[in-house]
Every structure is written in structure tokens, then in C-alpha cells.
């Protein structure tokens, strides 16, 4: 079960982890919130999740361009 959890955490962009760190909120609660809200609203939080993931990737890319020594 732990291997499966690590697989999804590595592949799922880390949006819930990042939100948990920023908001000082348990990561598992944020994940459950996204799952339940997706069922209730027929998947619209998935769009929000993808937008947040893309925003995180773009910000990381620009930070890497400005300071390449940080990501070696």
C-alpha cells in the first residue's frame, strides 16, 4: 500500500502536498476534499487541480531559469 501511495504522490504533481504545506493543513484531508468534491460536482475540481499543477510547474521552470544552481 505504501508503494502505491508513493507512486501517486510522485506522479500527481504534488498539488495537495504543496497546499497542505502552505495552509498548514493535513495533506490527507486535502486529498479527501478533492475526491469528495469531485464526486459531488461531477469532476470540476479536477480542472482546478490541473490548473494548479500547471502553475506550479511553470513557476518552478521560471525559478530554474533565474537561478540554475538551485536545481542541480
C-alpha positions in Angstrom: 0.0 0.0 0.0 2.9 2.4 0.8 4.4 1.8 -2.6 1.1 2.7 -4.3 0.8 5.9 -2.2 4.4 6.9 -3.1 3.8 6.2 -6.8 0.8 8.5 -6.9 2.5 11.2 -4.8 5.4 11.3 -7.2 3.2 11.3 -10.3 0.4 13.6 -9.2 2.3 16.8 -9.3 2.3 17.4 -5.6 -0.5 19.9 -5.6 -2.2 18.6 -2.4 1.2 18.4 -0.6 2.0 21.9 -1.6 -1.4 23.2 -0.5 -1.0 21.4 2.8 2.4 22.9 3.4 1.2 26.4 2.5 -2.1 26.2 4.5 -0.6 24.2 7.4 -3.4 21.6 6.9 -3.1 17.8 6.8 -2.4 16.6 3.3 -4.7 13.6 3.6 -7.6 15.9 4.4 -7.0 18.0 1.3 -6.8 14.9 -0.9 -10.1 13.6 0.6 -11.6 17.1 0.0 -10.7 16.9 -3.7 -12.0 13.4 -4.1 -15.4 14.1 -2.4 -15.8 17.4 -4.1 -15.1 15.7 -7.5 -17.9 13.2 -6.9 -20.3 15.9 -5.8 -19.6 18.3 -8.6 -19.0 15.7 -11.3 -15.3 16.4 -11.7 -14.9 20.1 -11.8 -12.2 20.2 -9.1 -10.1 18.1 -11.5 -9.8 21.2 -13.7 -8.7 23.3 -10.7 -6.2 20.6 -9.8 -4.7 20.6 -13.3 -4.5 24.4 -13.4 -2.7 24.4 -10.0 -0.3 21.7 -11.2 0.5 23.6 -14.4 1.0 26.8 -12.4 3.4 25.1 -10.1 5.4 23.6 -13.0 5.6 27.0 -14.7 6.8 28.7 -11.5 9.4 26.0 -11.0 10.6 26.4 -14.6 11.0 30.2 -14.2 12.8 29.8 -10.9 15.1 27.3 -12.5 15.8 29.7 -15.4 16.6 32.6 -13.0 18.9 30.5 -10.7 20.1 27.2 -12.3 22.4 26.5 -9.4 19.4 25.7 -7.1 18.2 22.7 -9.1 21.4 20.8 -9.9 
